[in-house]
């Protein structure tokens, strides 16, 4: 059983069976973290990625990308259902999304150490409607490597990306999960968004969810356009896409979200 404690890490698994040298110490797999409390929520902020914006924001008593939190709340009020949250990192958005989503939050984090801290967040906050997977999303079911260090050996945190070296991970498709009534797909998967969308083609065609996607290289526009979607705007870190049938309603929600930023109590 995973156990956490109040204070600064390390958190340790006995009998290290994980072949990731960075975190192996003798017979233990150790992860250093800072335990941060915001309101009634606990966050296990990774010491190895404390330089990342999503870590510094929580430690400073704020949500990272607060407009995302605001928009998810409004979307779920407008169309209650389930959601996909890909690029979970250490779970900094999970308590908020769990409260806002009346259905299930399907969350995905392929980097093992990030996943462990996100799992602690789910467990210790009793987020009973969060289904957390130690997997990446793609257009096929299989395996891949995810690069979690830059050329200086510094951990990428939430910016880890599918590559050719570093840590082995699994890939699943959204379609393979057969999610009932998916209202929102929120994809921040560091350049792998088009692959994730292609793996959700049947889900998108059937349910027409709102799609929030990081697409820095504009790789997803053609696919989404061909799927009957139009971009209705953007918020920091994400482009907002709606099926043509829901475009005007989403534009109105986007305006509301800009005037309704949510910030947790410090």
URKAFEN-V616794 format. One record per backbone hydrogen bond with DSSP energy under -1.0 kcal/mol. NH is the residue of the N-H (numbers start at 1). CO is the residue of the C=O. Records with the same first field share a line. If there is no record, write none. Layout:
NH->CO, CO
This chain:
9->33
11->31
13->29
16->27
20->18
23->20
25->28
28->25
29->13
30->23
31->11
34->45
36->43
38->41
41->38
43->36
45->34
47->32
50->47
52->49
55->52
56->52
57->53
59->55
60->56
61->58
62->57
68->65
70->66
71->67
72->68
73->69
74->70
75->71
76->72
77->73
78->74
79->75
82->181
83->104
84->184
85->106
86->186
87->108
88->108
91->88
97->93
98->94
99->95
100->96
101->97
103->81
105->129
106->83
107->131
108->85
109->133
115->111
116->112
117->113
118->114
119->115
120->116
121->117
122->118
123->119
124->120
125->121
126->123
127->122
128->126
130->127
131->105
133->107
135->133
136->170
138->172
142->171
144->169
146->167
147->161
150->154
153->150
156->148
159->156
160->157
161->147
163->145
167->146
169->144
171->142
172->136
175->199
177->174
178->175
183->82
184->82
185->210
186->84
187->212
188->86
192->189
196->192
197->193
198->194
199->195
200->197
201->198
204->200
205->201
206->202
207->203
208->204
210->183
211->241
212->185
213->239
214->187
218->215
224->220
225->221
226->222
228->225
229->224
230->242
232->240
235->238
238->235
239->213
240->233
241->211
242->230
244->228
246->243
250->246
251->247
252->248
253->249
254->250
255->251
256->252
257->253
258->254
259->256
260->257
